[in-house]
Amino acid sequence: MTERAQEVAPGVLKHLVQGLGAGVAVVRPDDWTIAFENAAFFEWFPPDGEVDDALPARVPALDEDKARARLEKGRPYTFETDAGRGARAVGLSVELRRCELGGEGYLVCEARDITKQREAEYLLDSYSKMVERNTRDLQREKERVEKLLLNVMPRSVYEEMKDFGSTTPQRFDAATILLLDFVGFTSMAISRDPSALIAELNDIFTSFDRIVELFGCERMKTIGDAYMAVAGLPDETPDHAHNMGRVALRMRRYLERRNASHPEQWLCRIGIHSGPVIGSIVGVQKYVYDIFGPGVNLASRLEAVAEPMQILVSEATYGLIRDDFSLVEHGEVDLKGFDAQRLYSLEGELQRR
């Protein structure tokens, strides 16, 4: 370097350091006094009261013992702190390292404004938490919708609709349908408190749901005080008629026990028929899984002619369960839309020895 350059360089260097956006201080390593500092460093770490040029006094967040230990190992010492107060407060990242200037050893303390970086990290963290919260809300909503849909359709049908957006109507050749209705419900609805009546009906139907689920059957729907269940779909089972017979007997037994301990009497009529049905989702905006076919109508006709607390089964169902259940012949009955039908009254389940 020429003599002219040597004279100009220190002034140029000082001017450049003063104009930096970072705060810079040159520190003597023996007593840690500040030999030089630029305007940014002075603004962020001003002397408190009497002028004190010792770096630890100017930068209270600095841990002198830790700093010395790291510097002795030839490693820089870094930490974060805040400068200023209120709206003018800024976050700072501070690094202290050794350096050599003019052949002498010094410490350089450099502070950089990380306020915007902190703001960005805060926004990113807030966004991440918001995404997590929204994901949890979406998952809860998905579970709620799934639960609602599973209340109106079998799981296998729900899975098909979820995967393909639609379902294919299916024919089930071996199914058993149960129709249950309550005696005198219309007069009960007129004479009793509606809220109490519906609460009781809800309790009864909830118990019926548990019984139906216990024997692997499906609750299809309720229409007013009518309850429909089916066995043998969507998963075929050879015991569909037996399972539905057990369901009907336990429904009647539940009502008998309830009536014995409640002032209000709930008397039901039940019709059961076994035969082919078609199962399909109907509706576009409000999905309902339903079953169709003459077998459904026949079960409804059986329920309509049954006596209070009687379970009437068709001859088709009788042929499937007669070896395992106690049945009494009810005789032939003319049913609307059907020829004369031989019916049987289901009394109980035979105990195997």
Buried (B, 14 or more C-beta within 10 A) or exposed (E): EEEEEEEEEEEEEEEEBEEBEBBBBBBBEEEBBBEBBBEBBBEBBEEEEEEEBBBBBBBEEBEEEEBBEBBEEEEBBEBEBEBEEEEEEBBBBBBBBBEEEEEEEBBBBBBBBBEEEBEEEEEEEEEEEEEEEEEEEEEEEEEEEEEEBEEBBBEEBBEBBEEEEEBEEBEBEBBBBBBBBBBEBEEBBEEEEEEEBEEBBEEBBEBBBEBBEEBBBBBBBBEEBBBBBBBBBBEEBEBBBBBBBBBBBBBBEBBEEBBEEEEEBBBBBBBBBBBEBBBBBEEEEEBEBBBEBEBBBBBBBBBBBBEEBBBBBBBBBBEBBBEBBEBEEBEEBEBEEBEEBEBBBBEEBEEEE
